[in-house]
Amino acid sequence: MLDHPQVSRYHAMIERMGVGRYRIHDLKSANGVFVGNKRIERESWLKDDDEIQIGPFRLDLKQGNIRQMEDRGMRLDVLHLQKWVSKEKNLLQDISLAIAPQEFVALVGLSGAGKSTLMNALTGFNPATHGAVFVNDIDLYKNFDLFRNELGYVPQKDIVHAELSVYAALDYVAQLRMPPDTTPDERHKRILEVLEDLDLTERKDLPIHKLSGGQLKRVSIGVELLTKPRLFYLDEPTSGLDPGTEYNMMKLLRHLADQGRTIVLITHATKNVMMCDKVIFVVRGGYVAFYGPPEEALIYFDRFRTDQERREKDMEFDSIYIVLEDDKRGKPTDWADRYQKSPAYQNYVVERLHNRRAAAANVGPDTIARRVSSGAPTRVNALRQLAILSSRNLNILMRDRLSLALMLLLAPGIGLMDFMWGRDLFDPVKGDPGKIITDLAISLAVGGDCLSDLAVIRAEPGLFGPVASDATVSRLITVLGADPDTVVKAIAMARKTTRLRAWGLAGDNAPTAGINPAHPLIIDLDATLVTAHSDKEHAAPTFKKGYGFHTLCAFADHGSSGTGEPLVIMLRPGNAGSNLSLIHISEPTRPY
């Protein structure tokens, strides 16, 4: 019997077929059966010395006997990682590391140095473009499904629902992530174990929004601990915590590593880095300036301090940042070259990687990295997912009285509008588009809390599939913000194309249908005043003795049976006097 949250109640069966022939069946398990690092489909024939993996357990077949292999923990070997985002820009500069099982490693460095990029490459969620990452001598990128359930990742932003209690939040996650044949008692037992590890037992019935910052972060960690991952990544778990809470958080992570996990975390807080086994210092451009024990890092960087700096204070981790930020003491390439010539590089990278398997020996800086995956596993079928998520959402709504009241009032409110505005609201001839848009706007405003944050969606890949990283989204926003004129033109073109398509489908009911000198298309121009509190964002003094914009709106007239269809709105600076009709007429003729 294999007792683990990743193992289904009826996971696999091995049967003997005659003399010396064995066959293994996957009994529709949630997390699959792997033979020789490959997930089997329903069944597979076994041969002597085959390695079988069920959850975290490794078994081998030897002369007709099945035996459990020794748990060796999770070793992480990183070889020649590069991350090219364009032909000219590389975010990771030929990085090689070796992290032993059960080591607690801090990833630190200057802002914008590439810590998150390196972390994403190590997790396999956003792989490097060149190089390879090996877990226990197996290529992570090429065998991602094998390790998917062994990885735990806690993002910087907390991804739990603040309205739920601590226990309820963990229970819903456990229902989604643990095998569907897990009994309520087994799930309850596992949740209590996690609460005990995180020292949250006395807070289990408290709403999450009433927790302190440190306790909230512990709940986020607990979400990932439910399935007992052995390779654990955390992005700035101590961010925003006071010194005492930060110390307790690092102490907790040290305890989790001692239980058998390999932990890598990004942190800017260096006061408690001495609790870690190793520290990785990354400098701008994606270069590694040091990797080794934290006490050796102090000695290594102290050589680059001046005599005056040594007299002023003893060497601390904060002093390393000062040294690395000073271009006079070395550029990023200089720090990388110095480290690769140091004893630390030989001891903690070269010698550790020397004994790796031959499969990794052919990996170099030019090796193309590609992740091979069959997609996110379906731990729970679609109907059960719907039931769990609906139950969670209902629980959240019952605790959020305001949202519940707005949702309950939405349907009768829209029904009342329909009663007041008549039954012809959606009629293709007599309908009123303006009132329809009002209906939609109210519906969106009331239902807006249904929109999910990127981090919440990304935390459940089994439900939503792959989601762009924060860095990718940020780069997209940066690109759009760098050229607003092009973006505005693209949006205008998209709107124009959509409008022409809609008018084409409308046929005789389109505003442009049947236009001639006797029946011209009438464009209504409406000038209105939008007030502002100050002269920011090009707001100007208005005739009402304040600041604002003199907005000009153009509508395609739908005739007496309906309001106009908005075509364009121009945000003009305010005017100290009333605008003349001549100005309103001349504005639409300007080229845009």
C-alpha positions in Angstrom: 0.0 0.0 0.0 1.4 3.4 -1.0 0.0 6.1 1.2 0.3 9.6 -0.3 -2.0 12.4 -1.5 -0.8 11.9 -5.1 -1.8 8.2 -5.1 -5.3 7.2 -6.0 -7.1 4.6 -3.9 -7.0 2.1 -6.8 -4.1 3.4 -8.8 -2.4 0.5 -10.6 -2.4 -3.3 -10.8 0.5 -5.6 -11.8 -0.4 -9.1 -13.0 1.7 -12.1 -13.9 1.1 -13.5 -17.3 2.7 -17.0 -17.5 6.4 -17.4 -16.7 8.5 -14.3 -16.3 5.9 -12.0 -18.0 4.3 -9.1 -16.2 1.9 -6.4 -17.2 0.9 -3.2 -15.3 -2.5 -1.5 -15.6 -3.3 2.1 -14.9 -6.7 1.9 -13.1 -7.8 5.3 -14.3 -5.6 7.0 -11.7 -5.6 10.8 -11.3 -1.9 11.3 -11.7 -0.9 8.4 -13.9 1.6 5.5 -13.9 5.1 6.0 -15.4 7.4 3.2 -16.7 10.9 4.3 -17.7 9.9 7.9 -17.1 7.1 7.7 -19.7 3.4 7.8 -18.7 1.6 4.6 -19.9 -1.8 4.5 -21.6 -4.0 2.0 -19.8 -1.4 -0.8 -19.7 2.2 -1.7 -20.5 4.3 -4.8 -20.5 7.2 -4.9 -18.0 10.6 -6.3 -18.3 13.3 -7.0 -15.7 14.9 -3.8 -14.2 12.1 -1.6 -15.3 11.6 1.4 -13.1 7.9 2.2 -12.2 6.8 5.5 -10.6 3.5 5.9 -8.9 3.2 9.4 -7.3 6.5 10.0 -5.5 7.2 6.3 -5.1 9.8 4.5 -7.3 9.5 0.7 -7.7 11.6 -1.7 -9.7 11.0 -5.2 -11.1 13.8 -7.6 -10.3 13.5 -11.4 -11.1 9.7 -11.3 -10.6 9.9 -9.3 -7.3 8.6 -5.7 -6.9 10.6 -3.6 -4.5 10.4 0.0 -3.4 13.5 2.0 -4.2 15.2 4.3 -1.7 13.8 7.9 -1.6 16.8 10.0 -2.7 15.1 13.4 -2.6 15.1 15.8 -5.5 18.4 16.9 -6.9 18.4 19.8 -9.4 21.2 20.1 -12.0 21.1 23.2 -14.2 23.3 23.3 -17.3 24.1 26.2 -19.6 20.7 28.0 -19.3 20.0 30.9 -21.7 16.8 32.8 -22.3 16.7 34.6 -25.6 13.6 36.9 -26.0 14.9 38.4 -29.2 17.9 38.2 -31.5 19.7 40.8 -29.5 18.5 40.2 -25.9 19.4 37.3 -23.7 18.1 37.3 -20.1 20.1 34.4 -18.7 23.9 34.1 -19.5 25.0 30.5 -19.7 24.0 29.6 -16.1 25.0 26.3 -14.5 24.1 25.2 -11.0 23.9 22.1 -8.9 21.4 21.9 -6.0 21.5 18.8 -3.8 18.5 17.1 -2.3 16.9 18.8 0.7 18.9 22.0 0.2 17.4 25.3 1.1 18.6 27.8 -1.6 18.0 31.6 -1.6 17.9 33.4 -5.0 18.9 37.0 -4.4 20.3 39.9 -6.4 19.7 43.3 -7.8 16.3 44.4 -9.1 15.8 43.5 -12.7 18.7 41.1 -12.7 16.7 38.1 -13.9 15.7 36.3 -10.7 12.2 35.6 -11.7 13.3 34.5 -15.2 15.8 32.1 -13.7 13.1 30.8 -11.2 10.6 30.2 -14.1 13.3 28.3 -16.0 14.0 26.1 -13.0 10.3 25.3 -12.5 9.8 24.3 -16.2 6.7 26.4 -16.3 8.5 29.0 -18.6 11.5 27.1 -19.9 14.8 28.6 -21.0 15.5 28.6 -24.7 18.8 26.9 -24.4 20.4 24.5 -22.0 18.7 21.9 -19.7 17.4 21.3 -16.2 17.8 17.8 -14.8 15.9 16.5 -11.8 17.5 13.3 -10.4 19.4 12.9 -13.7 16.2 13.1 -15.8 15.6 16.0 -18.2 12.8 18.1 -16.6 11.8 19.8 -19.9 11.5 16.6 -21.8 9.7 14.7 -19.0 7.7 17.5 -17.4 4.6 15.3 -16.9 6.7 13.0 -14.7 7.5 15.8 -12.3 4.4 17.9 -12.6 2.9 16.7 -9.3 6.3 16.9 -7.5 6.5 20.7 -8.1 5.1 23.3 -5.8 5.1 27.0 -6.6 4.0 29.9 -4.4 3.8 33.2 -6.3 4.5 36.5 -4.7 0.8 37.5 -4.8 -1.4 35.5 -2.5 -3.9 33.4 -4.5 -6.4 32.4 -1.8 -9.9 33.8 -1.5 -10.0 36.2 1.4 -13.7 35.6 2.2 -13.2 31.9 3.0 -12.0 30.4 6.3 -8.5 28.9 6.3 -9.9 25.3 6.5 -12.5 25.9 3.7 -9.8 27.4 1.4 -7.6 24.4 1.8 -10.5 22.0 1.5 -11.6 23.3 -1.9 -8.0 23.2 -3.2 -7.7 19.6 -1.9 -10.9 18.6 -3.7 -9.5 19.9 -6.9 -5.9 18.6 -6.6 -6.1 15.3 -4.8 -7.4 12.2 -6.5 -11.2 12.1 -6.8 -11.5 8.8 -4.9 -9.9 10.4 -1.8 -12.4 10.1 1.1 -13.5 13.2 3.1 -11.8 11.7 6.2 -8.5 11.3 4.3 -8.8 14.8 2.9 -9.6 16.2 6.4 -6.6 14.4 7.9 -4.2 15.8 5.3 -5.5 19.4 5.8 -5.0 19.1 9.6 -1.4 17.8 8.9 -0.7 20.9 6.8 -2.3 23.2 9.4 -0.1 21.6 12.1 3.1 22.1 10.0 2.2 25.7 9.4 1.2 26.4 13.0 -2.3 27.5 11.8 -4.4 24.9 13.7 -5.9 27.5 16.0 -6.7 29.8 13.0 -8.4 27.2 10.9 -11.9 28.6 11.3 -10.9 32.2 11.0 -11.7 34.1 7.7 -8.5 34.7 5.7 -9.0 38.4 5.5 -8.6 38.6 9.3 -5.2 36.9 9.3 -1.9 38.8 9.6 0.5 39.1 6.7 2.6 36.2 7.8 -0.3 33.9 8.5 -1.8 34.8 5.0 1.5 33.8 3.4 1.4 30.5 5.4 -2.0 29.7 3.9 -0.6 30.3 0.4 2.2 27.9 1.2 -0.3 25.4 2.6 -2.2 25.3 -0.7 0.9 23.9 -2.3 1.8 21.6 0.6 -1.5 19.6 0.3 0.0 17.2 -2.3 3.4 16.9 -0.6 5.6 18.3 -3.4 9.3 17.5 -2.9 10.6 20.4 -5.1 9.3 23.7 -3.8 9.6 27.2 -5.3 8.6 30.4 -3.6 8.6 34.0 -5.1 9.4 36.5 -2.3 7.5 34.8 0.5 8.9 37.4 3.0 7.9 40.5 1.0 6.1 43.0 3.1 6.6 41.2 6.4 8.1 42.8 9.6 11.5 41.5 10.8 10.0 39.1 13.4 7.5 37.6 11.0 10.2 37.3 8.3 12.4 35.4 10.7 9.6 33.0 11.5 8.8 32.5 7.8 12.4 31.6 7.0 12.5 29.3 10.1 9.3 27.5 8.7 10.9 27.1 5.3 14.1 25.7 6.9 11.8 23.2 8.8 10.1 22.2 5.5 13.5 21.6 3.8 14.6 19.4 6.7 11.5 17.3 6.2 12.9 16.2 2.8 12.0 19.0 0.4 14.4 20.9 -2.0 13.4 24.6 -1.7 14.4 27.5 -3.8 13.1 31.0 -3.0 13.5 34.5 -4.3 14.0 37.1 -1.6 15.2 40.7 -1.2 15.4 40.3 2.6 18.9 39.1 3.5 18.8 39.3 7.3 18.0 35.6 7.7 19.8 34.2 4.6 22.2 32.3 7.0 19.4 29.8 7.5 19.8 28.7 3.9 22.3 26.1 2.7 23.2 27.9 -0.4 22.7 31.4 -1.9 22.7 32.5 -5.6 23.6 36.1 -6.3 22.4 37.3 -9.7 23.5 40.6 -11.2 22.0 42.6 -14.1 22.0 41.0 -17.4 21.4 37.5 -16.0 24.9 36.7 -14.8 25.6 34.6 -11.7 28.1 36.4 -9.4 28.2 33.8 -6.7 26.7 30.4 -5.8 27.7 28.7 -2.5 27.1 28.7 1.3 26.0 32.1 2.6 29.0 32.3 5.1 31.4 31.8 2.2 29.6 34.6 0.2 30.4 37.1 3.0 34.1 36.1 2.8 34.1 36.1 -1.0 32.6 39.6 -1.5 34.5 41.2 1.5 37.6 41.1 -0.7 36.1 43.7 -2.9 35.4 46.2 -0.1 37.6 49.2 0.7 39.5 49.5 4.0 37.2 52.4 5.1 34.1 50.2 4.5 35.6 47.5 6.7 36.3 50.0 9.5 32.8 51.4 9.3 30.9 48.1 9.7 31.4 44.3 9.6 30.5 42.4 6.5 26.8 41.8 6.1 24.7 40.7 3.2 23.4 44.2 2.6 27.0 45.2 1.9 27.1 42.7 -1.0 24.5 44.8 -2.8 26.6 47.9 -2.4 29.6 46.1 -3.9 27.7 44.7 -6.8 26.0 48.0 -7.7 29.3 49.8 -8.0 30.4 49.7 -11.6 34.0 50.7 -10.6 34.4 47.4 -8.9 33.3 45.4 -11.8 30.7 45.0 -14.6 28.3 42.0 -14.6 30.6 40.1 -17.0 33.5 40.8 -14.6 31.6 39.3 -11.7 30.7 36.2 -13.7 34.3 35.7 -14.8 35.6 36.1 -11.3 33.1 33.6 -9.9 33.9 30.9 -12.5 37.6 31.2 -11.6 36.9 30.9 -7.9 37.1 27.7 -5.6 33.3 28.1 -4.9 32.5 27.4 -8.6 34.7 24.4 -8.7 33.4 23.0 -5.4 29.6 23.6 -5.8 29.1 23.5 -9.6 31.9 21.7 -11.5 32.5 18.9 -9.1 28.8 18.3 -8.4 28.0 18.2 -12.1 31.0 15.9 -12.9 29.2 12.8 -11.7 26.0 13.3 -13.6 24.7 10.7 -16.1 25.9 10.6 -19.7 22.5 11.8 -20.8 23.4 15.3 -19.5 27.0 15.3 -20.9 25.9 16.5 -24.3 24.2 19.6 -23.1 25.9 22.8 -24.0 25.1 26.5 -24.5 23.8 25.8 -28.0 21.5 23.0 -26.9 17.9 24.0 -27.8 15.5 23.6 -24.8 12.0 22.5 -25.4 9.4 21.4 -22.9 7.5 18.2 -23.8 4.2 17.8 -22.1 0.9 16.1 -22.9 -0.9 19.1 -21.3 -2.4 19.7 -17.9 -3.6 16.5 -16.2 -7.3 16.1 -15.5 -7.4 15.2 -11.9 -11.1 15.8 -11.6 -13.7 15.4 -14.4 -15.4 18.5 -15.7 -18.8 18.0 -13.9 -17.0 17.5 -10.6 -14.9 20.6 -11.2 -18.1 22.6 -11.9 -19.7 21.4 -8.7 -16.6 22.2 -6.6 -16.1 25.6 -8.1 -19.8 26.4 -7.9 -19.8 25.4 -4.3 -16.8 27.5 -3.5 -18.3 30.5 -5.3 -21.6 30.2 -3.5 -19.7 30.0 -0.2 -17.8 33.2 -1.1 -21.0 35.0 -2.1 -22.7 34.0 1.2 -19.9 35.6 3.1 -19.8 38.7 0.9 -23.2 40.2 1.6 -22.8 43.2 -0.7 -22.0 41.2 -3.8 -24.8 38.8 -3.0 -27.3 41.6 -2.7 -26.2 43.2 -6.0 -26.4 39.8 -7.7 -29.9 39.1 -6.4 -31.1 42.6 -7.4 -29.6 42.4 -10.9 -32.2 40.2 -12.6 -35.3 42.0 -11.2 -33.6 45.4 -11.9 -33.1 44.5 -15.6 -36.6 43.1 -15.7 -37.9 46.4 -14.4 -36.0 48.3 -17.1 -37.5 46.0 -19.7 -41.0 46.7 -18.3 -40.4 50.5 -18.3 -38.8 50.6 -21.8 -41.3 48.2 -23.4 -41.1 44.9 -25.2 -39.6 46.3 -28.4 -36.2 46.9 -26.8 -34.4 44.3 -28.8 -36.5 44.6 -31.9 -34.3 45.0 -35.0 -36.3 47.9 -36.3 -37.9 49.6 -33.2 -35.2 48.6 -30.8 -33.0 51.1 -28.9 -29.3 50.3 -29.0 -28.6 53.0 -26.4 -30.8 51.3 -23.8 -29.4 47.9 -24.7 -25.9 49.2 -24.0 -27.2 50.6 -20.7 -28.5 47.1 -19.8 -25.1 45.5 -20.6 -23.2 48.2 -18.7 -25.2 47.5 -15.6 -24.8 43.8 -15.9 -21.0 44.1 -16.3 -20.8 46.5 -13.4 -22.6 44.3 -11.0 -21.0 41.1 -12.2 -17.5 42.5 -12.4 -16.3 40.6 -9.3 -16.5 37.4 -11.3 -13.4 38.4 -13.2 -10.3 36.4 -11.9 -6.9 37.7 -11.3 -4.1 36.2 -13.5 -2.4 34.7 -10.5 -5.6 32.9 -9.4 -6.0 31.4 -12.9 -2.4 30.5 -13.2 -2.5 28.7 -9.9 -4.9 26.1 -11.3 -3.3 24.9 -14.6 -5.4 21.7 -14.5 -8.5 23.9 -14.9 -7.4 26.8 -17.1 -4.4 25.4 -19.0 -1.2 27.5 -19.6 -1.5 31.3 -18.8 1.0 33.9 -19.8 3.5 34.9 -17.2 3.4 38.2 -15.4 6.6 39.2 -17.2 5.0 38.5 -20.6 1.9 40.5 -19.7 4.1 43.3 -18.4 6.1 43.3 -21.6 2.9 43.5 -23.6 1.7 46.5 -21.6 5.1 48.1 -22.0 5.1 47.6 -25.8 1.6 49.1 -26.0 2.5 52.0 -23.8 5.6 52.8 -25.7 3.6 53.6 -28.9 0.1 54.8 -27.9 -0.5 56.4 -31.3 -0.1 53.0 -33.1 -2.3 51.3 -30.5 -5.0 53.9 -30.9 -4.9 53.5 -34.7 -5.1 49.7 -34.3 -8.1 49.9 -31.9 -9.8 52.4 -34.3 -9.2 50.1 -37.3 -10.6 47.1 -35.3 -13.7 49.1 -34.3 -14.2 50.3 -37.9 -13.9 46.7 -39.2 -16.4 45.5 -36.6 -18.8 48.3 -37.3 -18.8 47.7 -41.1 -19.3 44.0 -40.5 -22.3 44.6 -38.2 -23.8 47.1 -40.5 -23.4 44.7 -43.4 -25.3 42.0 -41.5 -28.0 44.5 -40.5 -28.9 45.0 -44.2 -31.8 47.5 -44.6 -31.7 48.3 -40.8 -28.1 49.7 -41.0 -27.7 53.4 -40.6 -26.0 53.6 -44.0 -28.8 51.7 -45.8 -30.6 53.7 -48.5 -28.5 56.9 -48.2 -29.1 59.4 -50.9 -29.4 63.2 -51.2 -33.1 63.0 -50.2 -32.4 60.7 -47.3 -28.9 61.6 -45.9 -27.1 59.9 -43.0 -27.5 62.3 -40.1 -24.5 62.6 -37.7 -25.5 64.1 -34.3 -22.6 66.1 -32.7 -22.9 66.5 -28.9 -20.5 68.7 -27.0 -20.4 68.1 -23.2 -18.2 69.1 -20.3 -16.3 66.6 -18.2 -14.9 68.1 -15.0 -11.5 67.3 -13.4 -10.0 68.2 -10.0 -6.9 69.8 -11.4 -5.0 70.6 -14.6 -3.5 67.1 -14.8 -3.6 65.0 -18.0 -4.1 68.1 -20.2 -7.3 69.2 -18.5 -7.8 73.0 -19.0 -9.7 75.8 -17.3 -13.4 75.8 -18.2 -16.1 78.5 -18.2 -17.5 76.9 -15.0 -14.3 78.2 -13.1 -12.8 74.7 -12.8 -10.8 72.3 -14.9 -12.0 69.7 -17.4 -12.5 68.5 -20.9 -14.9 69.7 -23.6 -15.8 66.3 -25.0 -17.2 66.1 -28.5 -19.3 63.0 -29.4 -20.5 61.9 -32.8 -23.6 59.7 -33.1 -25.2 58.0 -36.2 -28.8 59.0 -35.9 -31.2 56.0 -35.8 -34.3 58.2 -36.3 -37.2 58.8 -34.0 -37.4 55.1 -32.9 -34.0 55.1 -31.2 -31.1 57.0 -29.8 -27.9 57.5 -31.8 -25.1 54.9 -32.2 -21.8 56.3 -30.9 -19.2 56.5 -33.6 -16.4 58.5 -32.0 -15.7 60.5 -28.9 -13.0 63.1 -28.9 -11.5 64.3 -25.5 -10.7 67.9 -26.0 -9.2 70.2 -23.4 -11.6 72.5 -21.6 -12.3 76.0 -22.8 -12.6 79.1 -20.6 -15.4 80.3 -22.8 -18.3 78.6 -24.5 -17.2 76.9 -27.8 -18.7 78.4 -30.9 -20.7 76.3 -33.3 -18.0 77.0 -35.8 -15.5 75.1 -33.7 -17.9 72.1 -33.4 -18.3 72.0 -37.2 -14.6 72.3 -37.9 -13.4 69.7 -35.4 -14.8 66.6 -37.2 -13.1 67.7 -40.4 -9.6 67.4 -38.9 -7.6 64.4 -40.2 -7.3 61.5 -37.7 
